[in-house]
Structures are given as C-alpha cells and as structure tokens.
C-alpha cells in the first residue's frame, strides 16, 4: 500500500536520523569499540523504514503479520539498536551498555533476546538468504507482510549473496526488498580496488531483480523508492542507496579509518557538536 | 534390508500430514536423499535450492523464524563442513528450529572417494552449543528419530549412510527411543561395544561371534552422540571389563571421543579403546573393501575385544 507523506513528516524523520546518529556516537564512545562508518551511512534508510514505512508494533514484536527488517551488515548494530530503542522495543537507557558484559546488546545483533532483532548477523553474506526464508514463508502462509534487508556493498563480495539473489528471483519474491548501503568503502579500502563491484545495478538486474537507485541520505527519495518497490510485482527489488561512509560527522565522512574504530574523547566532542548544530538547524524548520 | 534414506523420505511424507508447518529443502539431490517423495506429495512446501548449500541452510533459518519446521537435506559432506558458518550462526547460535538430515555419511558411500566420504561431521556438529547430534542405525530407528526431530524444538543434525542397512529393530522396540538415551541391544558382562549408525550392525555380528567363543558382550546403540547418555556409559564401565567404541567416522571428535571424555572425567575403571578412521583421508573402492581396509567390520571388533580382555 502506497504511503503518502508531507514535508513535516520528512523533517521529523530527518530530525530522528540526527538523534540516532548522536546515539551511535555516544554508544561507540562509551563502548570504546564498534563500527561508526557503516552505522552512520545506514541510518537514514533504517529510520525511514521504522519511523514511517514499515508495519511494526514494538508492543507485539513477534506479531506474525509484521513487516520485517533484517540487518545483514551486522556491524551496523548501533544504528539498529538505537532505532529499536527509540521505537520503544527496549529502554533507550540500555543503549549506553552496548558491548558490555551481561548486556544483551552484543557487538553484533542476536535474534533470541533483543526484541525486534529478526536475525543474528555479523558473519557477512547471510542476511539475504534469511530474508528469502521469511519471504517464502510469507508466500506460503498467504500473508501480506513485506521483508526488507540491508546489505553492505563490500558484503556482496560473499558468494552466498549471489546464491540468495538467484533464489529470490527464481521464486519471484516480490514481497522482498533488499537495499545496498553503497558507500564505496570496505575495511581494506575502496570497494573498486579491493574487489570490483561495478556495475552494481547491472549485476542485480542480470540476476532478475528490479533495481532502483537513490540518494541514501535523502529520506524523500528513500520513501518514494520503498513505495515503488513494494508495488512492483513478480520480481524481488533492490534499492541501491548511494551513501557516504561516516555520514553526518565531517571528519568521519569517506574516511576508511573509521570503519571499525570508535571516536576518542576529542573526536567525540567534535562529532557531538556538529550533530547538535545540525539538530538545531532542523528544529528551526519545525 | 531397508534403506534408511528411503525410510526418511517416507517418514517426511507421513509427517507432512501431521505437521502443516513442516517444509523441506534440498540442494539438487532430492532423488538421492529421497526428499523427492515429499516434493511430489507437497510441492508447495518443498523448496529446491539448487547446488547452493550455504544459502539453503540460512533460508531454512528464515523459514524457521516464521514458525516453519524446516528439514534440510543433502550429502553429509555438503551438509556440514561446507556450510559450517551458516550452521553456527543461523541455526546453533540463533537456536533455530531447523533439522539437518544428511545422507551419504561415512566412508562406505561407494567409489566417489575422499571428496564425498564425510568422516568429520559428527565432530563438527558436536562442538556447536545448542546442537543435537544423531546417527540412527537402521530404517526402523530412522523413522522414529525423524519423528522425534519434528516434535522436539531446536537445531539438530542427523546422519545416515548411503547403503541399504539390515533391519535391527521392530516397530514396537521404538517406544523407548528418546533423544539423549542410548539403547542396550544385547546384554553381556565381559565387554561393551558402543556403536552408532552404520556400525551397530557389525557390532551385533561381532557379539554373535564372540558369544560362540564364550565372550559375552553388551552392545549399546548410541544413536544420540550429543547429548551423550553418560549414565549408560558409566554403567557399562561399572559392569563390564572393557569398553570399545566404533563409528564410521574419524577417530577424532565423534562418538569415541565423547565416550572417552566421559570415562576420563569419571575415572575409568575398565579398559577402553576407540575404533574409527585413524586420522587419514580414505580412498575409492567397494564399500565392503573400504571397511575392511580401514578395519571397521565385525572381524576387527572381535579381534580388538579379545585383545582387550587378554591384557
């Protein structure tokens, strides 16, 4: 079903995205470990899904009719945890215990004790296969839920992703929308230097997917793409999110050094200052 | 004689009626694993995944997360080692209700050679937290084990061989079969043979030969390798003079290792020996010739039991 929105909604979602980015920086600074770059690049799409597009109820996390989101790039866990907490799946105060002993917020997401986490991820390349299973079950049960899955671009080096890509198109899983966080950076450097991925669009098209490409930080474009891919029939859909690794914090942007390194004290204060400014700017529009 | 793979296929069809949530996945081997029987009866609940086992395992996890009971089948070699990370993350760690039923386990798969002879699967699966590891010994027990897999929650691995296997049990013997409980198939107080899967039959053959020579052996069918029936092992340690384990599997990490760990921790009183593949890759050949070359038949069981009792 097409979901319409107005400018006020977009502004609200943009504000939430800044709030989530602040949570991420705070969480990683406290934990003194984790992955800022790929968490920040993934934020806008996840916010668009949870705070507007998906059919979800935090009070009924196991509702069989819910839409599902699977974070295949499990190292972006801070983004998912912050969104789940802000949605009401668990207390926001728990976020500060990320990666601590005796805390359920593990370094990478686990499905069995955090409400709202659909799949345990962290070993790359599994998420799309898992999403296929959920989508196949939806078809079998004649349910109208939709399955969303987010992959990292470097993650698609994994062969299992292409096994899953073939199966999704073979079974015409039009209740499935995958997204690639196309930020062009993986641990060892630029994706095109580590192991060439281009053309991403043509690869997924050749596998029988309906492909849409958007600015992955433009929530309006993301919502339009979700409406378009939800409505597309007989094929699974792929949304290529053109993103910037470390988005929102100037010195982290496009900086591969922040793939898996948390901010130090000085960086933390700088980052929070930038995000506070951005927040004030957006608040002025409301 | 009856093929345990065929028993598996037939049982899936029966369970398909009992459990509307049961689904089956295969990786282009449905004619060999016999999941094709289910595919014909319930085509909408059968998913052909192609020659892509990693994706098959994780897809099954996704199906299980929606309340399905997926049975996943392929040859033991592709069902475990090839997809170890997927089993670890998506089934064991995630505690997903997925059942892996592997066929063509062990060296006697035939002439395909070491690439197709899976002798490490029990070890690989046994080391995973939350994983239950099973090796039924004949067609009758296979039916019961498959039923128990469907009705018991959690990730499980079961393996059978390729060949037809002698019928050991009657249907009524299955009333007491429980996951985690071994079965005393023959009682005796000189020595104990603990066997699993394809090796239970030669263990019983060896028992007959030994009995004629005046040596009475207890034969235990340890169809559940994990969790191991420690009580039954310790009872044998208490009541017989020697324990010998036998499995169509590497001597490292499988049934023999599980029994050895238990005995060592409890202070083993009796003599103990393991029979299995002695840390080598095997080769192509007729199944019976392979079992002879790698010393896994009744002849070698008899020899080893007598040697242990002599010492």
Interface residues (C-beta under 8 A of the other chain):
Chain A: X64 X110 X111 X112 X118 X119 X120 X121 X122 X123 X125 X126 X129 X130 X131 X132 X133 X134 X135 X136 X137 X138 X140 X141 X159 X160 X163 X164 X166 X167 X170 X171
Chain B: X23 X44 X45 X47 X49 X50 X52 X54 X55 X57 X58 X59 X60 X61 X62 X63 X64 X65 X66 X67 X68 X70 X85 X86 X88 X89 X90 X93 X94 X95
